[in-house]
Amino acid sequence: MAIVNEKQYSNESFLAVWKIEESHDELQALLPSEILTDAELAGISHAQKQIEFFCSRLTIKYLADKLGIEYLGIKKDQYGKPFLVGSDWQFSLTHTAEYVAVVMHKYLPLGIDMERPSEKLQKIAHKFLSYAERADAAGDLDKLCIYWSAKEALYKLYGKRKVIFNDNLLIAPFSINQQVINGRLKINEIDQTYQIFVEKIDKYYLVAVC
Ligand SMILES: CC(C)(COP(=O)(O)OP(=O)(O)OC[C@H]1O[C@@H](n2cnc3c(N)ncnc32)[C@H](O)[C@@H]1OP(=O)(O)O)[C@@H](O)C(=O)NCCC(=O)NCCS
């Protein structure tokens, strides 16, 4: 197993991070048919995407086994939000070319994202940041990356479409070394604040709302 990071955020929420080092065939061989169905694999044509998919399923299975959850497969709802078949446990996942990360909570929805700072975030900052958030980020690529990932994680927690990132998802000002930041989901009848956990793994920021 290539789990490189595990932690518990609370009594009921758990993280596992897989570093992708195995070949496509090695990973596929680790997946029994009850985890990897032909139908699931048929929908993913790109080899790298298959690798990330294999690792996501292996990481979910790893956490399920550790937490005593019977793994009966994964399905997605009408918005694409994944859920564990036959279980109240909630989960969220993110994949990059090098890592896959999964968080699970016994019953509450949660969200996770992993991104690396990149110039492209400067170009779209006005689309995903409020005026106050842009002022706080002040063009800093690391802060922009944390803002983006925190909002992607909040988006996954919510799980539905028609979310306006610079209005419905809000992040309180933070400093670059802060490990817990505050976020707010404000949409329709929902107005909820969340603690958001931030850590750096290699060149990536791992951000989890859980
Ligand atoms: C769905 C989305 C959040 C995925 O994020 P990403 O950075 O591309 O990819 P990640 O690897 O981090 O996450 C992918 C996982 O998100 C999960 N996901 C997809 N749709 C989801 C939803 N509606 N709710 C919760 N999780 C979802 C899936 O598990 C998916 O992995 P899988 O397909 O292997 O099961 C993203 O593509 C998206 O749609 N973001 C919102 C777009 C938007 O409105 N942007 C406007 C900004 S101005």
The ligand as an SDF file (V2000), in Angstrom:
LIG
                    3D

 48 50  0  0  0  0  0  0  0  0999 V2000
  -16.3830   18.5900   -9.6180 C   0  0  0  0  0  0  0  0  0  0  0  0
  -15.1300   19.3790   -9.3030 C   0  0  0  0  0  0  0  0  0  0  0  0
  -15.2810   20.0090   -7.9320 C   0  0  0  0  0  0  0  0  0  0  0  0
  -13.9380   18.4120   -9.3140 C   0  0  0  0  0  0  0  0  0  0  0  0
  -12.7590   19.0690   -8.9360 O   0  0  0  0  0  0  0  0  0  0  0  0
  -11.3710   18.8290   -9.6960 P   0  0  0  0  0  0  0  0  0  0  0  0
  -10.3420   19.7120   -9.0620 O   0  0  0  0  0  0  0  0  0  0  0  0
  -11.5880   18.9450  -11.1580 O   0  0  0  0  0  0  0  0  0  0  0  0
  -10.9970   17.3220   -9.4370 O   0  0  0  0  0  0  0  0  0  0  0  0
  -10.6890   16.5710   -8.0730 P   0  0  0  0  0  0  0  0  0  0  0  0
   -9.7710   15.4780   -8.4110 O   0  0  0  0  0  0  0  0  0  0  0  0
  -10.2840   17.4970   -6.9900 O   0  0  0  0  0  0  0  0  0  0  0  0
  -12.1070   15.9580   -7.6650 O   0  0  0  0  0  0  0  0  0  0  0  0
  -12.7240   14.9910   -8.4750 C   0  0  0  0  0  0  0  0  0  0  0  0
  -13.7710   14.2990   -7.6570 C   0  0  0  0  0  0  0  0  0  0  0  0
  -14.7710   15.2310   -7.2480 O   0  0  0  0  0  0  0  0  0  0  0  0
  -15.9150   14.4590   -6.9130 C   0  0  0  0  0  0  0  0  0  0  0  0
  -17.1130   15.1610   -7.3590 N   0  0  0  0  0  0  0  0  0  0  0  0
  -17.5340   15.3560   -8.6180 C   0  0  0  0  0  0  0  0  0  0  0  0
  -18.6990   16.0210   -8.6030 N   0  0  0  0  0  0  0  0  0  0  0  0
  -19.0000   16.2430   -7.3000 C   0  0  0  0  0  0  0  0  0  0  0  0
  -20.0910   16.8800   -6.6490 C   0  0  0  0  0  0  0  0  0  0  0  0
  -21.1080   17.4370   -7.3070 N   0  0  0  0  0  0  0  0  0  0  0  0
  -20.0910   16.9140   -5.3000 N   0  0  0  0  0  0  0  0  0  0  0  0
  -19.0870   16.3660   -4.5930 C   0  0  0  0  0  0  0  0  0  0  0  0
  -18.0140   15.7490   -5.1620 N   0  0  0  0  0  0  0  0  0  0  0  0
  -17.9980   15.6950   -6.5070 C   0  0  0  0  0  0  0  0  0  0  0  0
  -15.7620   13.0960   -7.5830 C   0  0  0  0  0  0  0  0  0  0  0  0
  -15.5500   12.1480   -6.5670 O   0  0  0  0  0  0  0  0  0  0  0  0
  -14.5260   13.2550   -8.4200 C   0  0  0  0  0  0  0  0  0  0  0  0
  -13.7220   12.1060   -8.5070 O   0  0  0  0  0  0  0  0  0  0  0  0
  -14.1760   10.7890   -9.3290 P   0  0  0  0  0  0  0  0  0  0  0  0
  -14.8540   11.2740  -10.5640 O   0  0  0  0  0  0  0  0  0  0  0  0
  -12.9220   10.0420   -9.5670 O   0  0  0  0  0  0  0  0  0  0  0  0
  -15.1350   10.0700   -8.4210 O   0  0  0  0  0  0  0  0  0  0  0  0
  -14.8680   20.4770  -10.3510 C   0  0  0  0  0  0  0  0  0  0  0  0
  -14.6110   19.8930  -11.5980 O   0  0  0  0  0  0  0  0  0  0  0  0
  -15.9930   21.4760  -10.4740 C   0  0  0  0  0  0  0  0  0  0  0  0
  -16.9630   21.2560  -11.1670 O   0  0  0  0  0  0  0  0  0  0  0  0
  -15.8650   22.6090   -9.7750 N   0  0  0  0  0  0  0  0  0  0  0  0
  -16.8420   23.6430   -9.7750 C   0  0  0  0  0  0  0  0  0  0  0  0
  -16.7920   24.3740  -11.0740 C   0  0  0  0  0  0  0  0  0  0  0  0
  -17.1820   25.7760  -10.9400 C   0  0  0  0  0  0  0  0  0  0  0  0
  -18.3240   26.0990  -10.7940 O   0  0  0  0  0  0  0  0  0  0  0  0
  -16.2230   26.6660  -11.0020 N   0  0  0  0  0  0  0  0  0  0  0  0
  -16.4960   28.0450  -10.9970 C   0  0  0  0  0  0  0  0  0  0  0  0
  -15.3770   28.7760  -10.3440 C   0  0  0  0  0  0  0  0  0  0  0  0
  -15.4020   30.4430  -10.7590 S   0  0  0  0  0  0  0  0  0  0  0  0
  1  2  1  0
  2  3  1  0
  2  4  1  0
  2 36  1  0
  4  5  1  0
  5  6  1  0
  6  7  2  0
  6  8  1  0
  6  9  1  0
  9 10  1  0
 10 11  2  0
 10 12  1  0
 10 13  1  0
 13 14  1  0
 14 15  1  0
 15 16  1  0
 15 30  1  0
 16 17  1  0
 17 18  1  0
 17 28  1  0
 18 19  1  0
 18 27  1  0
 19 20  2  0
 20 21  1  0
 21 22  1  0
 21 27  2  0
 22 23  1  0
 22 24  2  0
 24 25  1  0
 25 26  2  0
 26 27  1  0
 28 29  1  0
 28 30  1  0
 30 31  1  0
 31 32  1  0
 32 33  2  0
 32 34  1  0
 32 35  1  0
 36 37  1  0
 36 38  1  0
 38 39  2  0
 38 40  1  0
 40 41  1  0
 41 42  1  0
 42 43  1  0
 43 44  2  0
 43 45  1  0
 45 46  1  0
 46 47  1  0
 47 48  1  0
M  END
$$$$
